[in-house]
Amino acid sequence: MNSRALGSALAIALLASALLACKGVKDMLGGAASAEPVPSAAPAVASAAAPAAPNEVTFNKVVPKAGAKVTAETNTNVKFTFQGKVFRSTEVGSVTVDVQASDEFRITKAALDVKELHSTNQEGTGNEKKSVSPLAGSRFVVTRADDGKLSALDSSGNKVAAAQISELDKHYRSIFERDKSREFLPNRPVKIGEKLTPSSDSVLSLLGTKDDGKSTVDGVEFILKSAAEDRATFAVALTFTQKVTGGIRLRAKLEGTIDVRPKDSAFTNVSLRGPLTLLDAQGNDKGNGELSFTGSETS
């Protein structure tokens, strides 16, 4: 079997968890109104010095082919205060994707082994409530039709009911869409220290959402800090605002790093953290907190 990693087709799904956590905010607000050292004297050591690190890197963008397989794990934590009450929300996910077919633009068929998918919410000093997705612990073979509709078979080969199709669409639709998350990577070498400023559409796609008028990107920059054959690391700073409920907007200012594998532009590690602010329609501060997100892909 081709063990080549899935590429960045799961990148959107990774970062989508950050916005899923924001959905948890919306739901809660709605309810609340070593090797041996080599002797330095040996002459051969000087000639065997490690090659200098590259000062630029080129990113290749490819659609994963049949046989590509990867496990993606995500963990998002949100804590904020609103109207004198502390709210906490977490989102945890782990899924293995085995690509079975793809075309020029996207994955069209894949087996999804949903190992873990749950959230926990807590309001004030109330009991923590855990919600486990009905997809957790199950395997599905999902197919995307030409019109974009998803269908699926369970591990026994039976057709999946509409309710589960809806859950698959909610959590994993982006895997079967044309990948726009890498559009910020130029089709040329990127130099160490170079700053990239992705378009708003590209960042929203990276965050797993569409330009539906509810989310805006207020500032973003990606700076290439280091590069090697198998990993390039970007320092990331971005601010986005999302309409939540009752005229309340949630603004997040996130900083961290994203690791990208140059040969296929897969997002292999993501770590973002930053403050949240809840604003009313007039822009007044109504609450604050913090969001943290980590995600990884392993083949």
Secondary structure, DSSP 8 states (H G I E B T S, - for coil): ------GGGGHHHHHHHHHHHHHHHHHHHHHT-------TT-HHHHHT------SEE--------TT-EEEEEEEEEEEEEETTEEEEEEEEEEEEEEEEEE-SSSEEEEEEEEEEEEEEEEETTS--EEEE-TTTTEEEEEEE-TTS-EEEEETTS-B--HHHHHHHHHHHGGGGS---TTTTS-SS-EETT-EE---HHHHHHHTT---SSSEEEEEEEEEEEEE-SS-EEEEEEEEEEEE-STT-EEEEEEEEEEEEETTTTEEEEEEEEEEEEEE-TT--EEEEEEEEEEEEEE-
